[in-house]
Amino acid sequence: MKIEKTFQSRIGKVDFNNIAFGNLYSDHMFCSEFKNGQWKNSIIKPFGNIMFSPISLVFHYGQAVFEGMKAYKDKNEEVFLFRPEENFKRINRSAIRLEMPTIPENVFMNGLKKLIDIDRDWIPKNYGQSLYIRPFLIATNGVLSAKPSKDYMFMIISTPADVYYKHPLKIKIEEKYSRSASGGVGFTKAAGNYASSFYPTRLANEEGFDQILWTDSSTHTMIEESGTMNVFFYLKNKLITPKANDNILSGITCKSIISLAKKEGFFVEKRNLSVSEIIKGFKTGELKEAFGCGTAAVINYFETISYKGNNFFLPKIIEKKRISVYLKKRLLDIQHNRSEDPFRWRIQLKRYK
């Protein structure tokens, strides 16, 4: 792998006590090309613009997939990645579904680890902050006919990240628009999944809501996801999350929370969950908490869920007694090396010469 370091870091201009998600980018990026059926020309170089032909198929037919992951620091400023092997597996599942080449493990892992080591000073030191890492794969050439590209580019960039949501969320159950459909690409991190969510989300924002609670495309009666998050409901003393299928992204944070919750003695169910069951839970008082989770958000609880013009309010609970807050702290403690890691999720990043 070729490494070209920047002549002058931009880190001196960064106030790590005042960072907004996705507004700053670290000094370097990783790139690797797929040409003639092979991965080649892997390089770490200064962060900057890239240039592609206007007929690159990423622009016309949407061959683009990505991942979201994080690096953390502990009190001694050692650096840790969280379950990177899961991101490696998932980006390749996404690539296969969009008829793109899979990324070899050595290309993904070596590029990731060397890049983050070079830019380790960009990882914030404060608890709850992190370096958000964005690997992505795009089609880079083609002709203007609807068929897969022959050439691709795999890249990794990163950005210092603070808390994604800084307040409890107001959620609207979606009754018209859909994020995905059976047999589609909802289970992948395809770029188009997110583009198609922007319009209905803006409409919800204009009504005063933070996010949408997506429902199934056929009947709009079954709960799926909320925005870019998987969802959990503490209902009838059970922690319930919709079962992953080809409509729902298999979230790494979601899987981690399930494992943590079970270890902490909570009864967890992964199953189909209807809108009517949630509304009934509000009315009977059996629904105690609801929250979303994801790499960027970690865990954020809901205070309001709206359905058919009616706002339903979750019970007011002291922060320290919330299951969502408790599980978030348990997860962050593992990620920041403040507690034991019984699951071996945390990978310490060695220093490369």
Short mmCIF file of the C-alpha atoms (twelve columns), coordinates in Angstrom:
data_MODEL
# 
_entry.id   MODEL 
# 
loop_
_atom_site.group_PDB 
_atom_site.id 
_atom_site.type_symbol 
_atom_site.label_atom_id 
_atom_site.label_alt_id 
_atom_site.label_comp_id 
_atom_site.label_asym_id 
_atom_site.label_seq_id 
_atom_site.Cartn_x 
_atom_site.Cartn_y 
_atom_site.Cartn_z 
_atom_site.pdbx_PDB_model_num 
ATOM 1   C CA . MET A 1   0.000   0.000   0.000   1 
ATOM 2   C CA . LYS A 2   1.272   3.427   -0.932  1 
ATOM 3   C CA . ILE A 3   1.088   6.161   1.710   1 
ATOM 4   C CA . GLU A 4   1.249   9.882   0.976   1 
ATOM 5   C CA . LYS A 5   0.923   12.059  4.058   1 
ATOM 6   C CA . THR A 6   -0.314  15.619  4.041   1 
ATOM 7   C CA . PHE A 7   2.273   18.379  4.327   1 
ATOM 8   C CA . GLN A 8   0.212   20.306  6.869   1 
ATOM 9   C CA . SER A 9   -2.520  18.937  9.107   1 
ATOM 10  C CA . ARG A 10  -5.780  20.855  9.499   1 
ATOM 11  C CA . ILE A 11  -6.316  19.553  13.020  1 
ATOM 12  C CA . GLY A 12  -5.066  22.736  14.680  1 
ATOM 13  C CA . LYS A 13  -8.191  24.532  13.476  1 
ATOM 14  C CA . VAL A 14  -10.570 22.055  15.125  1 
ATOM 15  C CA . ASP A 15  -12.395 22.769  18.395  1 
ATOM 16  C CA . PHE A 16  -13.167 19.268  19.656  1 
ATOM 17  C CA . ASN A 17  -15.523 20.703  22.262  1 
ATOM 18  C CA . ASN A 18  -17.700 22.099  19.493  1 
ATOM 19  C CA . ILE A 19  -18.045 19.661  16.613  1 
ATOM 20  C CA . ALA A 20  -21.109 19.027  14.495  1 
ATOM 21  C CA . PHE A 21  -21.676 15.611  12.957  1 
ATOM 22  C CA . GLY A 22  -20.199 15.328  9.463   1 
ATOM 23  C CA . ASN A 23  -18.854 18.872  9.104   1 
ATOM 24  C CA . LEU A 24  -15.127 18.130  9.501   1 
ATOM 25  C CA . TYR A 25  -12.958 15.551  7.787   1 
ATOM 26  C CA . SER A 26  -9.647  14.113  8.896   1 
ATOM 27  C CA . ASP A 27  -6.418  14.682  6.986   1 
ATOM 28  C CA . HIS A 28  -6.316  11.501  4.920   1 
ATOM 29  C CA . MET A 29  -8.445  9.068   2.957   1 
ATOM 30  C CA . PHE A 30  -7.977  5.528   1.693   1 
ATOM 31  C CA . CYS A 31  -8.635  4.543   -1.935  1 
ATOM 32  C CA . SER A 32  -8.436  1.251   -3.808  1 
ATOM 33  C CA . GLU A 33  -9.476  0.568   -7.411  1 
ATOM 34  C CA . PHE A 34  -11.153 -2.432  -8.999  1 
ATOM 35  C CA . LYS A 35  -10.085 -2.760  -12.642 1 
ATOM 36  C CA . ASN A 36  -9.902  -5.733  -15.005 1 
ATOM 37  C CA . GLY A 37  -11.316 -7.982  -12.312 1 
ATOM 38  C CA . GLN A 38  -8.661  -7.127  -9.704  1 
ATOM 39  C CA . TRP A 39  -8.204  -4.832  -6.740  1 
ATOM 40  C CA . LYS A 40  -5.128  -2.619  -7.182  1 
ATOM 41  C CA . ASN A 41  -3.564  0.789   -6.557  1 
ATOM 42  C CA . SER A 42  -4.379  0.942   -2.841  1 
ATOM 43  C CA . ILE A 43  -3.263  4.259   -1.398  1 
ATOM 44  C CA . ILE A 44  -3.676  6.489   1.623   1 
ATOM 45  C CA . LYS A 45  -3.421  10.124  0.564   1 
ATOM 46  C CA . PRO A 46  -4.461  13.602  1.716   1 
ATOM 47  C CA . PHE A 47  -8.215  14.140  1.871   1 
ATOM 48  C CA . GLY A 48  -9.407  15.922  -1.239  1 
ATOM 49  C CA . ASN A 49  -11.699 15.939  -4.224  1 
ATOM 50  C CA . ILE A 50  -11.876 13.032  -6.645  1 
ATOM 51  C CA . MET A 51  -12.644 13.147  -10.371 1 
ATOM 52  C CA . PHE A 52  -14.720 10.692  -12.382 1 
ATOM 53  C CA . SER A 53  -16.189 10.569  -15.861 1 
ATOM 54  C CA . PRO A 54  -19.754 11.937  -16.147 1 
ATOM 55  C CA . ILE A 55  -20.800 8.552   -17.534 1 
ATOM 56  C CA . SER A 56  -19.705 6.755   -14.357 1 
ATOM 57  C CA . LEU A 57  -22.629 4.527   -13.487 1 
ATOM 58  C CA . VAL A 58  -22.778 5.705   -9.890  1 
ATOM 59  C CA . PHE A 59  -24.350 8.891   -11.265 1 
ATOM 60  C CA . HIS A 60  -26.925 7.176   -13.478 1 
ATOM 61  C CA . TYR A 61  -27.916 3.818   -11.993 1 
ATOM 62  C CA . GLY A 62  -26.981 4.263   -8.356  1 
ATOM 63  C CA . GLN A 63  -24.340 1.600   -7.849  1 
ATOM 64  C CA . ALA A 64  -23.193 2.893   -4.464  1 
ATOM 65  C CA . VAL A 65  -23.053 1.245   -1.037  1 
ATOM 66  C CA . PHE A 66  -21.500 2.385   2.218   1 
ATOM 67  C CA . GLU A 67  -20.899 1.607   5.867   1 
ATOM 68  C CA . GLY A 68  -20.845 3.534   9.134   1 
ATOM 69  C CA . MET A 69  -18.479 2.639   11.953  1 
ATOM 70  C CA . LYS A 70  -16.523 4.326   14.734  1 
ATOM 71  C CA . ALA A 71  -13.166 4.525   16.475  1 
ATOM 72  C CA . TYR A 72  -12.899 5.504   20.161  1 
ATOM 73  C CA . LYS A 73  -10.238 6.585   22.631  1 
ATOM 74  C CA . ASP A 74  -9.893  5.556   26.245  1 
ATOM 75  C CA . LYS A 75  -8.479  7.621   29.111  1 
ATOM 76  C CA . ASN A 76  -4.930  6.685   28.085  1 
ATOM 77  C CA . GLU A 77  -5.627  7.757   24.486  1 
ATOM 78  C CA . GLU A 78  -5.371  4.236   23.169  1 
ATOM 79  C CA . VAL A 79  -7.557  3.696   20.110  1 
ATOM 80  C CA . PHE A 80  -10.236 1.041   19.662  1 
ATOM 81  C CA . LEU A 81  -12.437 -0.053  16.774  1 
ATOM 82  C CA . PHE A 82  -15.862 -1.548  17.482  1 
ATOM 83  C CA . ARG A 83  -16.792 -4.752  15.658  1 
ATOM 84  C CA . PRO A 84  -15.177 -3.827  12.303  1 
ATOM 85  C CA . GLU A 85  -15.559 -7.371  11.011  1 
ATOM 86  C CA . GLU A 86  -19.344 -6.855  11.038  1 
ATOM 87  C CA . ASN A 87  -19.022 -3.779  8.811   1 
ATOM 88  C CA . PHE A 88  -16.761 -5.724  6.469   1 
ATOM 89  C CA . LYS A 89  -19.347 -8.488  6.126   1 
ATOM 90  C CA . ARG A 90  -22.247 -6.096  5.680   1 
ATOM 91  C CA . ILE A 91  -20.677 -3.919  2.973   1 
ATOM 92  C CA . ASN A 92  -20.019 -7.071  0.969   1 
ATOM 93  C CA . ARG A 93  -23.623 -8.235  1.417   1 
ATOM 94  C CA . SER A 94  -24.685 -4.845  0.087   1 
ATOM 95  C CA . ALA A 95  -22.220 -5.068  -2.801  1 
ATOM 96  C CA . ILE A 96  -23.475 -8.496  -3.860  1 
ATOM 97  C CA . ARG A 97  -27.082 -7.279  -3.922  1 
ATOM 98  C CA . LEU A 98  -26.147 -4.317  -6.162  1 
ATOM 99  C CA . GLU A 99  -24.029 -6.506  -8.482  1 
ATOM 100 C CA . MET A 100 -20.741 -4.946  -7.372  1 
ATOM 101 C CA . PRO A 101 -17.446 -6.699  -6.618  1 
ATOM 102 C CA . THR A 102 -16.829 -7.771  -3.042  1 
ATOM 103 C CA . ILE A 103 -13.944 -6.151  -1.177  1 
ATOM 104 C CA . PRO A 104 -11.174 -8.493  0.000   1 
ATOM 105 C CA . GLU A 105 -10.682 -8.576  3.755   1 
ATOM 106 C CA . ASN A 106 -7.049  -7.476  3.508   1 
ATOM 107 C CA . VAL A 107 -8.003  -4.427  1.414   1 
ATOM 108 C CA . PHE A 108 -10.772 -3.412  3.831   1 
ATOM 109 C CA . MET A 109 -9.006  -4.112  7.124   1 
ATOM 110 C CA . ASN A 110 -5.495  -2.973  6.204   1 
ATOM 111 C CA . GLY A 111 -6.781  0.210   4.637   1 
ATOM 112 C CA . LEU A 112 -9.047  0.898   7.613   1 
ATOM 113 C CA . LYS A 113 -6.461  0.264   10.323  1 
ATOM 114 C CA . LYS A 114 -3.611  2.148   8.684   1 
ATOM 115 C CA . LEU A 115 -5.816  5.109   7.831   1 
ATOM 116 C CA . ILE A 116 -7.184  5.439   11.372  1 
ATOM 117 C CA . ASP A 117 -3.718  5.014   12.856  1 
ATOM 118 C CA . ILE A 118 -2.363  7.837   10.685  1 
ATOM 119 C CA . ASP A 119 -5.290  10.072  11.687  1 
ATOM 120 C CA . ARG A 120 -5.569  8.914   15.305  1 
ATOM 121 C CA . ASP A 121 -5.130  12.487  16.563  1 
ATOM 122 C CA . TRP A 122 -8.504  13.260  14.986  1 
ATOM 123 C CA . ILE A 123 -10.284 10.901  17.380  1 
ATOM 124 C CA . PRO A 124 -11.925 13.012  20.122  1 
ATOM 125 C CA . LYS A 125 -10.977 12.215  23.714  1 
ATOM 126 C CA . ASN A 126 -14.312 12.996  25.370  1 
ATOM 127 C CA . TYR A 127 -16.640 10.258  26.529  1 
ATOM 128 C CA . GLY A 128 -19.411 9.718   23.983  1 
ATOM 129 C CA . GLN A 129 -17.451 11.312  21.158  1 
ATOM 130 C CA . SER A 130 -15.771 9.271   18.442  1 
ATOM 131 C CA . LEU A 131 -14.285 9.277   14.982  1 
ATOM 132 C CA . TYR A 132 -17.079 8.319   12.608  1 
ATOM 133 C CA . ILE A 133 -15.698 6.244   9.724   1 
ATOM 134 C CA . ARG A 134 -17.352 6.025   6.313   1 
ATOM 135 C CA . PRO A 135 -16.216 3.221   3.967   1 
ATOM 136 C CA . PHE A 136 -17.987 3.321   0.601   1 
ATOM 137 C CA . LEU A 137 -17.925 1.579   -2.772  1 
ATOM 138 C CA . ILE A 138 -19.010 3.253   -6.025  1 
ATOM 139 C CA . ALA A 139 -19.125 2.448   -9.742  1 
ATOM 140 C CA . THR A 140 -16.622 4.590   -11.631 1 
ATOM 141 C CA . ASN A 141 -17.166 3.918   -15.320 1 
ATOM 142 C CA . GLY A 142 -19.580 2.470   -17.822 1 
ATOM 143 C CA . VAL A 143 -21.707 3.346   -20.783 1 
ATOM 144 C CA . LEU A 144 -25.178 4.835   -20.712 1 
ATOM 145 C CA . SER A 145 -27.002 1.545   -20.704 1 
ATOM 146 C CA . ALA A 146 -28.545 -0.124  -17.696 1 
ATOM 147 C CA . LYS A 147 -25.920 -2.668  -16.758 1 
ATOM 148 C CA . PRO A 148 -23.248 -2.950  -14.061 1 
ATOM 149 C CA . SER A 149 -20.008 -1.016  -14.234 1 
ATOM 150 C CA . LYS A 150 -16.738 -2.832  -14.835 1 
ATOM 151 C CA . ASP A 151 -14.644 -0.484  -12.675 1 
ATOM 152 C CA . TYR A 152 -15.159 0.541   -9.056  1 
ATOM 153 C CA . MET A 153 -13.559 2.607   -6.319  1 
ATOM 154 C CA . PHE A 154 -13.509 1.678   -2.635  1 
ATOM 155 C CA . MET A 155 -12.765 4.555   -0.284  1 
ATOM 156 C CA . ILE A 156 -12.677 5.307   3.449   1 
ATOM 157 C CA . ILE A 157 -13.007 8.774   4.965   1 
ATOM 158 C CA . SER A 158 -13.617 9.856   8.567   1 
ATOM 159 C CA . THR A 159 -15.028 12.713  10.603  1 
ATOM 160 C CA . PRO A 160 -14.887 13.604  14.315  1 
ATOM 161 C CA . ALA A 161 -18.325 13.007  15.775  1 
ATOM 162 C CA . ASP A 162 -20.262 14.288  18.748  1 
ATOM 163 C CA . VAL A 163 -23.717 13.175  19.855  1 
ATOM 164 C CA . TYR A 164 -25.994 12.801  16.807  1 
ATOM 165 C CA . TYR A 165 -29.259 13.644  18.585  1 
ATOM 166 C CA . LYS A 166 -29.047 15.855  21.668  1 
ATOM 167 C CA . HIS A 167 -32.662 15.566  22.812  1 
ATOM 168 C CA . PRO A 168 -35.462 12.977  23.077  1 
ATOM 169 C CA . LEU A 169 -37.163 12.388  19.728  1 
ATOM 170 C CA . LYS A 170 -40.626 13.118  18.412  1 
ATOM 171 C CA . ILE A 171 -41.567 10.402  15.928  1 
ATOM 172 C CA . LYS A 172 -44.296 10.122  13.309  1 
ATOM 173 C CA . ILE A 173 -45.557 6.726   12.138  1 
ATOM 174 C CA . GLU A 174 -45.478 6.828   8.331   1 
ATOM 175 C CA . GLU A 175 -48.719 5.880   6.575   1 
ATOM 176 C CA . LYS A 176 -47.975 6.707   2.928   1 
ATOM 177 C CA . TYR A 177 -44.298 6.577   1.963   1 
ATOM 178 C CA . SER A 178 -41.992 3.559   2.244   1 
ATOM 179 C CA . ARG A 179 -38.315 3.167   2.877   1 
ATOM 180 C CA . SER A 180 -38.102 -0.274  1.258   1 
ATOM 181 C CA . ALA A 181 -40.151 -3.163  -0.077  1 
ATOM 182 C CA . SER A 182 -39.991 -6.948  0.046   1 
ATOM 183 C CA . GLY A 183 -37.436 -8.291  -2.386  1 
ATOM 184 C CA . GLY A 184 -35.718 -4.906  -2.617  1 
ATOM 185 C CA . VAL A 185 -32.547 -3.497  -1.090  1 
ATOM 186 C CA . GLY A 186 -33.802 -2.377  2.314   1 
ATOM 187 C CA . PHE A 187 -31.438 -4.774  4.086   1 
ATOM 188 C CA . THR A 188 -28.422 -3.139  2.401   1 
ATOM 189 C CA . LYS A 189 -26.732 0.200   2.994   1 
ATOM 190 C CA . ALA A 190 -27.402 1.302   -0.564  1 
ATOM 191 C CA . ALA A 191 -27.134 5.052   -1.086  1 
ATOM 192 C CA . GLY A 192 -30.549 5.230   -2.752  1 
ATOM 193 C CA . ASN A 193 -32.295 3.942   0.372   1 
ATOM 194 C CA . TYR A 194 -31.405 7.162   2.116   1 
ATOM 195 C CA . ALA A 195 -32.088 9.500   -0.799  1 
ATOM 196 C CA . SER A 196 -35.649 8.181   -1.054  1 
ATOM 197 C CA . SER A 197 -36.234 8.907   2.640   1 
ATOM 198 C CA . PHE A 198 -35.325 12.596  2.489   1 
ATOM 199 C CA . TYR A 199 -38.604 13.925  1.081   1 
ATOM 200 C CA . PRO A 200 -41.030 12.215  3.519   1 
ATOM 201 C CA . THR A 201 -38.651 13.044  6.373   1 
ATOM 202 C CA . ARG A 202 -38.720 16.728  5.422   1 
ATOM 203 C CA . LEU A 203 -42.506 16.627  5.431   1 
ATOM 204 C CA . ALA A 204 -42.420 15.125  8.923   1 
ATOM 205 C CA . ASN A 205 -39.897 17.743  10.066  1 
ATOM 206 C CA . GLU A 206 -42.227 20.492  8.866   1 
ATOM 207 C CA . GLU A 207 -44.919 19.031  11.115  1 
ATOM 208 C CA . GLY A 208 -42.565 19.236  14.091  1 
ATOM 209 C CA . PHE A 209 -41.252 15.666  14.162  1 
ATOM 210 C CA . ASP A 210 -37.609 14.609  14.311  1 
ATOM 211 C CA . GLN A 211 -37.950 11.364  12.416  1 
ATOM 212 C CA . ILE A 212 -40.256 8.870   10.763  1 
ATOM 213 C CA . LEU A 213 -41.159 5.444   12.079  1 
ATOM 214 C CA . TRP A 214 -41.222 3.449   8.851   1 
ATOM 215 C CA . THR A 215 -43.865 0.810   8.266   1 
ATOM 216 C CA . ASP A 216 -44.191 -1.996  5.721   1 
ATOM 217 C CA . SER A 217 -44.845 -0.902  2.139   1 
ATOM 218 C CA . SER A 218 -47.820 -3.235  1.555   1 
ATOM 219 C CA . THR A 219 -50.142 -2.355  4.427   1 
ATOM 220 C CA . HIS A 220 -48.354 0.255   6.591   1 
ATOM 221 C CA . THR A 221 -49.404 -1.757  9.616   1 
ATOM 222 C CA . MET A 222 -46.065 -3.309  10.668  1 
ATOM 223 C CA . ILE A 223 -43.190 -1.472  12.336  1 
ATOM 224 C CA . GLU A 224 -39.813 -1.498  10.553  1 
ATOM 225 C CA . GLU A 225 -37.230 1.225   11.345  1 
ATOM 226 C CA . SER A 226 -37.033 4.850   12.438  1 
ATOM 227 C CA . GLY A 227 -35.035 7.105   10.152  1 
ATOM 228 C CA . THR A 228 -31.585 5.518   10.000  1 
ATOM 229 C CA . MET A 229 -32.125 3.583   13.238  1 
ATOM 230 C CA . ASN A 230 -33.369 0.202   14.331  1 
ATOM 231 C CA . VAL A 231 -36.044 0.458   17.009  1 
ATOM 232 C CA . PHE A 232 -36.848 -1.126  20.371  1 
ATOM 233 C CA . PHE A 233 -40.019 -1.031  22.448  1 
ATOM 234 C CA . TYR A 234 -40.214 -1.961  26.133  1 
ATOM 235 C CA . LEU A 235 -43.678 -3.481  26.074  1 
ATOM 236 C CA . LYS A 236 -45.236 -5.802  28.653  1 
ATOM 237 C CA . ASN A 237 -41.875 -6.043  30.432  1 
ATOM 238 C CA . LYS A 238 -40.221 -7.299  27.254  1 
ATOM 239 C CA . LEU A 239 -37.692 -5.515  25.059  1 
ATOM 240 C CA . ILE A 240 -39.037 -6.027  21.535  1 
ATOM 241 C CA . THR A 241 -37.401 -5.157  18.215  1 
ATOM 242 C CA . PRO A 242 -38.729 -5.940  14.731  1 
ATOM 243 C CA . LYS A 243 -37.209 -9.055  13.256  1 
ATOM 244 C CA . ALA A 244 -34.652 -8.321  10.531  1 
ATOM 245 C CA . ASN A 245 -35.785 -9.206  7.019   1 
ATOM 246 C CA . ASP A 246 -35.063 -7.981  3.495   1 
ATOM 247 C CA . ASN A 247 -36.834 -4.712  4.338   1 
ATOM 248 C CA . ILE A 248 -34.825 -3.928  7.477   1 
ATOM 249 C CA . LEU A 249 -31.124 -3.246  7.883   1 
ATOM 250 C CA . SER A 250 -29.371 -5.667  10.199  1 
ATOM 251 C CA . GLY A 251 -27.893 -3.074  12.548  1 
ATOM 252 C CA . ILE A 252 -24.598 -3.783  14.304  1 
ATOM 253 C CA . THR A 253 -25.587 -1.530  17.203  1 
ATOM 254 C CA . CYS A 254 -28.949 -3.303  17.346  1 
ATOM 255 C CA . LYS A 255 -27.304 -6.730  17.554  1 
ATOM 256 C CA . SER A 256 -24.949 -5.431  20.241  1 
ATOM 257 C CA . ILE A 257 -27.837 -4.066  22.320  1 
ATOM 258 C CA . ILE A 258 -29.658 -7.399  22.092  1 
ATOM 259 C CA . SER A 259 -26.589 -9.214  23.404  1 
ATOM 260 C CA . LEU A 260 -26.053 -6.649  26.170  1 
ATOM 261 C CA . ALA A 261 -29.695 -6.654  27.217  1 
ATOM 262 C CA . LYS A 262 -29.819 -10.447 27.445  1 
ATOM 263 C CA . LYS A 263 -26.632 -10.490 29.518  1 
ATOM 264 C CA . GLU A 264 -28.168 -7.892  31.844  1 
ATOM 265 C CA . GLY A 265 -31.210 -10.097 32.377  1 
ATOM 266 C CA . PHE A 266 -33.775 -8.447  30.126  1 
ATOM 267 C CA . PHE A 267 -36.189 -10.597 28.160  1 
ATOM 268 C CA . VAL A 268 -35.621 -9.746  24.480  1 
ATOM 269 C CA . GLU A 269 -37.826 -10.648 21.524  1 
ATOM 270 C CA . LYS A 270 -37.090 -10.237 17.819  1 
ATOM 271 C CA . ARG A 271 -40.447 -10.505 16.127  1 
ATOM 272 C CA . ASN A 272 -42.990 -8.836  13.878  1 
ATOM 273 C CA . LEU A 273 -44.506 -5.859  15.662  1 
ATOM 274 C CA . SER A 274 -47.681 -4.109  14.521  1 
ATOM 275 C CA . VAL A 275 -48.648 -0.460  14.773  1 
ATOM 276 C CA . SER A 276 -51.888 -1.485  16.496  1 
ATOM 277 C CA . GLU A 277 -49.913 -3.313  19.199  1 
ATOM 278 C CA . ILE A 278 -47.885 -0.170  19.887  1 
ATOM 279 C CA . ILE A 279 -50.967 2.056   20.053  1 
ATOM 280 C CA . LYS A 280 -52.676 -0.436  22.354  1 
ATOM 281 C CA . GLY A 281 -49.564 -0.408  24.556  1 
ATOM 282 C CA . PHE A 282 -49.883 3.353   24.879  1 
ATOM 283 C CA . LYS A 283 -53.536 3.120   25.842  1 
ATOM 284 C CA . THR A 284 -53.071 0.337   28.403  1 
ATOM 285 C CA . GLY A 285 -49.885 1.777   29.869  1 
ATOM 286 C CA . GLU A 286 -47.960 -1.385  28.999  1 
ATOM 287 C CA . LEU A 287 -45.576 0.505   26.688  1 
ATOM 288 C CA . LYS A 288 -42.933 1.996   28.983  1 
ATOM 289 C CA . GLU A 289 -40.127 3.013   26.612  1 
ATOM 290 C CA . ALA A 290 -39.248 3.256   22.934  1 
ATOM 291 C CA . PHE A 291 -35.893 4.116   21.422  1 
ATOM 292 C CA . GLY A 292 -33.851 4.033   18.251  1 
ATOM 293 C CA . CYS A 293 -30.291 2.829   17.835  1 
ATOM 294 C CA . GLY A 294 -27.572 2.984   15.210  1 
ATOM 295 C CA . THR A 295 -23.886 3.674   14.735  1 
ATOM 296 C CA . ALA A 296 -24.308 7.443   14.486  1 
ATOM 297 C CA . ALA A 297 -27.091 7.833   17.066  1 
ATOM 298 C CA . VAL A 298 -25.907 5.048   19.437  1 
ATOM 299 C CA . ILE A 299 -29.200 5.051   21.428  1 
ATOM 300 C CA . ASN A 300 -31.801 7.804   21.598  1 
ATOM 301 C CA . TYR A 301 -35.149 7.462   23.316  1 
ATOM 302 C CA . PHE A 302 -38.499 8.690   22.007  1 
ATOM 303 C CA . GLU A 303 -40.759 11.020  23.954  1 
ATOM 304 C CA . THR A 304 -43.653 11.193  21.464  1 
ATOM 305 C CA . ILE A 305 -45.031 8.920   18.753  1 
ATOM 306 C CA . SER A 306 -47.730 10.286  16.446  1 
ATOM 307 C CA . TYR A 307 -50.242 8.214   14.505  1 
ATOM 308 C CA . LYS A 308 -53.142 9.399   12.372  1 
ATOM 309 C CA . GLY A 309 -52.831 12.912  13.765  1 
ATOM 310 C CA . ASN A 310 -52.817 11.797  17.402  1 
ATOM 311 C CA . ASN A 311 -49.767 12.315  19.606  1 
ATOM 312 C CA . PHE A 312 -49.022 9.574   22.132  1 
ATOM 313 C CA . PHE A 313 -46.591 10.433  24.920  1 
ATOM 314 C CA . LEU A 314 -44.198 7.926   26.462  1 
ATOM 315 C CA . PRO A 315 -44.118 7.827   30.282  1 
ATOM 316 C CA . LYS A 316 -41.807 10.369  31.908  1 
ATOM 317 C CA . ILE A 317 -39.033 8.380   33.582  1 
ATOM 318 C CA . ILE A 318 -36.011 9.594   35.523  1 
ATOM 319 C CA . GLU A 319 -33.003 9.405   33.164  1 
ATOM 320 C CA . LYS A 320 -30.992 7.006   35.285  1 
ATOM 321 C CA . LYS A 321 -33.937 4.583   35.434  1 
ATOM 322 C CA . ARG A 322 -34.422 4.374   31.670  1 
ATOM 323 C CA . ILE A 323 -33.463 1.075   30.062  1 
ATOM 324 C CA . SER A 324 -32.285 2.981   26.986  1 
ATOM 325 C CA . VAL A 325 -29.957 5.203   29.020  1 
ATOM 326 C CA . TYR A 326 -28.615 2.242   30.976  1 
ATOM 327 C CA . LEU A 327 -27.868 0.193   27.848  1 
ATOM 328 C CA . LYS A 328 -26.302 3.190   26.127  1 
ATOM 329 C CA . LYS A 329 -23.871 3.667   29.016  1 
ATOM 330 C CA . ARG A 330 -23.028 -0.039  29.064  1 
ATOM 331 C CA . LEU A 331 -22.292 0.086   25.333  1 
ATOM 332 C CA . LEU A 332 -20.225 3.286   25.505  1 
ATOM 333 C CA . ASP A 333 -18.237 1.914   28.446  1 
ATOM 334 C CA . ILE A 334 -17.211 -1.057  26.332  1 
ATOM 335 C CA . GLN A 335 -16.417 1.126   23.317  1 
ATOM 336 C CA . HIS A 336 -14.290 3.538   25.391  1 
ATOM 337 C CA . ASN A 337 -12.493 0.727   27.263  1 
ATOM 338 C CA . ARG A 338 -14.037 1.723   30.592  1 
ATOM 339 C CA . SER A 339 -15.381 -1.734  31.333  1 
ATOM 340 C CA . GLU A 340 -14.714 -5.350  30.543  1 
ATOM 341 C CA . ASP A 341 -15.668 -6.538  27.068  1 
ATOM 342 C CA . PRO A 342 -17.126 -10.022 27.560  1 
ATOM 343 C CA . PHE A 343 -18.123 -10.198 23.887  1 
ATOM 344 C CA . ARG A 344 -14.690 -9.329  22.471  1 
ATOM 345 C CA . TRP A 345 -16.166 -6.560  20.336  1 
ATOM 346 C CA . ARG A 346 -13.440 -4.043  21.062  1 
ATOM 347 C CA . ILE A 347 -10.281 -4.199  18.927  1 
ATOM 348 C CA . GLN A 348 -7.285  -2.141  19.996  1 
ATOM 349 C CA . LEU A 349 -5.602  -0.400  17.089  1 
ATOM 350 C CA . LYS A 350 -1.871  -0.896  17.121  1 
ATOM 351 C CA . ARG A 351 0.514   1.838   16.131  1 
ATOM 352 C CA . TYR A 352 2.074   1.284   12.729  1 
ATOM 353 C CA . LYS A 353 5.583   2.442   11.966  1 
# 
